[in-house]
């Protein structure tokens, strides 16, 4: 750095009117990598206008405005001789100016080195394939990794390696389901490393999604389903489903406790932990009926002694426990019938279940004619209307269109007499 540049910087620093001007010039230089762009101070003080006049030799008034290149050219006419704006700025702020492009190159190099180090320590084929996609900014997990690596490259590399080791451990222990905390402890020594709020937990979800060919979960329910379908139990206590009338097996025998509840026609609420110990679920009629709403379920169960088929309640969006129970029934080839509300949520749940069990599940009193019987005065919310779009091309399309046209929700509480008749009369 030349003595002229140091002297020029010292002069500018001694005059407060140049402070904000120099700060704006530094921003422009870092942004463009050269003297380019326009400096503008809309609220410039008289002192700042006078400072600009001292360099340019002409008067200024707010808003103060000039080209960065013009400022560098004007510096040459001062008593300090030929100086570059870059050197003056570096002397003024006691820093090395690194342009955005240069910083980006450093980040790119650091990011690539981090990925290479993790790849060298990874043997799992699923992890290797996923890591190789991370050179593409559109790949799942790229944006998260780049953001975290910019703040803590070493910590991000460790987190990425832990996520890969977690999937590797999971694939080497596929004999039975495993609790998330147990998997986390075995793979990383920390039972909370894979918690959903941690970097490792988020990266692990990207890995599971990549391995399963699915989109990254956007909700807790979708996350728990992804875990479940990969043999992981996340929340095995609060994930619940209620039913009445099912034959539930452990081994080759009916579970004795659940047999007593079935024989007495009592409601049985099962947690995911309970379901993980079951080997089968069976309906003596070959059918099972499903309702979305707890109040509808309990009202219908007042007549459970007269049911010819079991009744299940999902309590809204099916939990992992509910899906586990339906999977057990589907494995036995049971016919499934689902009834829910006529709004975005109810119809979208029905559409999702139809897609999950296309050969076995049918909507139950969810036709446009049924909607006419239970239509309320309550307008649909914006979110409910948007969910109706997901019913296009499904068995619920006609009902969704009817709800959309009327713009009113329909509730299955008003269909209880029809549901009760279906469950109690000979079919």
Protein Blocks (a to p, Z undefined) as FASTA:
>chain_A
ZZklmmmmmmmmmpmklmmmmmmmmmmmmmnopaedjdddfkbcfklmmmmmmmnopacd
ddddddfklmmmmmmmmmnbpadfklmmmmmnopadddfklmmmmmmmmmmmmmmmmmmm
pcbfklmmmmmmmmpmkbghklmmmmmmmmmmmlmmmmmmmmmmmmmmmmmmmmbccdfk
lmmmmmnopaklmpmkbmklmmmmmmmmmmnopacdfbfklmmmmmmmnopafblmlpcc
ddehiacdehjbccfklmmmmmnopacdddfklmmmpcbdcdfklpacddfblklmmmmm
mmmmmpcbdcddeeiaadfklmmmmmmmmmnopacdddddddfklmmmmmmmmmmmmmlp
ccehiafklmmmmccfbdcdfklmmmmmmmgoiaklmmmmmmmmnopacdfklmmmmmmm
mmmmcZZ
